[in-house]
Amino acid sequence: MITVAKDGSGDYTCVQEAIDSITSVPETVFIKNGIYKERVEIHKDNITLIGENADGTVITNNYYAFMPMEDGSKRGTFRSYTFFVQANHFNAYNITFENSAGFGKKVGQAIAVYAEGDDLVFKNCHMLGHQDTLFTGPLPMKEKQPGGFVGPTEFAPRIPGRQLYEDCFISGEVDFIFGSAICYFKNCELYALNRNETINSYYTAPSTYEGQKYGYVFESCSFSGNCPPR
């Protein structure tokens, strides 16, 4: 097991450094409580991340779709993530993943978790954001506008994988759970933020492929939020 600790008491002080150090799998990374302001990417199969506890172990950043790039273009939805996994047999426990960029009306889409692969498991995790908090890849078959899919899996095969979200807290305000994966949400709380709009929030925007038997399945989940009563 590899240990990450902000105070220097572990093997590494940054989560990405620990991931990059992995030379053989399966491997487990234990992350002690702390606020880790970084972007984390996982491309290897059979990796497990375990946080000390979901409230205290926080991976956060604030990239957003309207953010200007060096070439003058905008970052766009699929390059705004805080946490990215494109792998199989991945597990995450007791971690908060956050995109703190703010409301979509001001910054556009801002992904906290970009998850693509088969047999992905998130248990007792918090996913905090505003517009497009959780993307469950793969991408849709067709983009609505040219360049709309620019990002790390733009040219990847469109293979819907199986993903499990259990005992998770997921918050946002516009389409904050979206994508084409086969996802099973069990005992999760989906929390809608108040946009002060006529329609205050949209929980999901699945892009399930035609002919795909399952898309999003919710069991014993609660749909909550701070939207004002009608």
N, C-alpha and C positions, 0 to 999 in steps of 0.2 A: 504494500500500500504506500502511496505517495501522499504526503501531507503538505497542505498549503496553509500558511498563517501570516497574517499581516504583520504580526509583531516579531517575525523572524524565528519563531520557535519550531517551525516546520522545515521541510526540505526546500520549499520555494515560498516567495511572498506574493506571486502572481499566479492566477489560475492558468493563463495561457502558457506560461513557462513550464508548469507541471505537465500540461498536455503535450507540449513540444518535446519533452524529455522521454516520452514513452517510446520504447524500442520494441517491446513485445507485448502481446495481448493474450488473454484478458488482463486488464489492469483497473485498479480502483484508485480514485483520487479523493481523499478526505479533505474537506475545506472547513477550516475553523471559522468561527464567527468573525465578521468584519465586513466592511463595505469595499468591494473590489471594483473600482471604476476602470473598466477595461472592456474590450470586445473579445469574445472567446469563440474560437472555431474548432470544431472536431471533425476530422475526416477519416479517422481510423475506426474499424469495427470493434465491438466488444470492450467498450469503455464504460465505467460506472463513476458517477460523481455523487458523493454523499456530503451534504452540508451538516454542520453541527446542529443547527435548527433553522427552520424556514424563516423565522422572523429576524434572526441575527446574521444569517449568511446571505449576503446580497451581492449579486453581479449586476452592475448598472452602467449605462451610458446614455447618450442623448443625441444620437444621429437621427436625421429626419429627411423626408422625401424632398422638401424644398431647399435643402442645404446645397449651396453652390459647390461644384467641383472645380478642380484646377483648370479644366478645359472649358469652363463656362457653362457646362450642362448642370442639370440638377441631379442630386444623388438618386432620387427615385425610391419607390417602395422597397425593392428587393436588395438594396444596398444599405438599408437603414438599421439593420438588426444589431442588437446587443449580443445575443447568443445565437450561434449557428451550428447545427449538426447536420451533416450529410454522411450518414453511416448506418450500419445495421447493428442490432443487438446493443443498443445504448440505453442506459438507465440513469435517471437523476432522482435524488431523494433530498428533501428538506432544504431546498434552495429557493431564494427569491431571484427572479430574473426581471429586470426593470428597464424600460425605456422611458426616461424622464423628460423627453423633449417637449411634451405638453399637448394641448388640444389640437386636433386635426385641422380645425379651421385656420389656425395660425401657422402650423408647421407641416401639415400634410400627414401622410402615413409615417408611422414610426414603430417598427417591429421590435418587440422584446425578445421573442423566441422564433427562430426560423428552423423548423424541424422537418427533415426529409430522410426517409429510409424505412426499412422494415424492422419490426419488433423494437419500437421505441417506447420507453416507459418513463413517465413522469409521475412520481408519487409524493404527496404532501409538499407540492411546490406552489409558489406564488408567481403569477405572471402579471406584471403591472404595466399598463400603458394607456393609450388613448385610442387613436385610430390604428387598426390593424395590429393589435397586440401580439397575437399568436398566428403564425402562418404554418399550416400543415401541408407541406409540399407533397407531391410535385405541383408545378405550375399548371394552370389551365392549358388546354390544347391550343387556343388561339388568343393572342393579345388584342385588346380593344383598340390600342393605338400603337403606332410604330415606336419601338424602343421601350415599350412598357414593361418588358421582362428583363431589362438589363440587370444583371446580377450574377451570383455565383453558380446558379443552376440553369441559366438561360438556355444552354444547349444540351443539357442533360436529358437522357431518355425519360419519357413521362411514364413512370412506373408507380402506381399508387401502393404505398406500404401501409402496414398496420401500426397504429399508434394507440397507446393507452394513457389516459389522464385520470388518475384516481386521487381523491381527497385533495384536489387542487383548488386554489382560489385564483380566478382569472378576471381581471377588470379591464374596462375600456369603454368607448363611446360610439364608435362607428365600425361596423363589420369586424369586431375585435377578435373573432375566431373565424379564419377563412382558409381555403385551400382545397385540394383534391384528394387528400389521403383518406383512408378508412380509419376513422377515429371513434374510440369508445370512451365516453366520459362517464365516470362512476363516482357518485358522492362528491361532486364538485360544486362550488359556488361560483356562479357567473354574475359579476357585479357591474351594473351599468352606471356610468358617470352621468351627471346632469350637464347637458350642453346648453340649457336654456333655449331650446328650439321647440318648434311645434311638435316634432317627433324627436324625443330626447336621446334615444339610443337604438342601435341595431346590434344585436348580440352576435349573429353569425351571417356569413356569406359563403356557404360551401360552393365549390365548383366541381361537384361530383361528375365524373365522366359518364357519358351516355352508355348504357349497358352495364355499368358497374353496379353490383348488387347492393352494396352498402356505401354510405358516405359518413355522415355524423350520426352517432347513436348516443343518446343521453339516458342514463339510468340513475334515478334517485338524486338528481341534481336540483339545485335551487337557483332561481332567477331572481336576483335581488338588485338593489341599487338605491341611489339617493335622488332618483327622478321625482318631481313633485306629483301628487295625486292628480288624476284627471278631473 
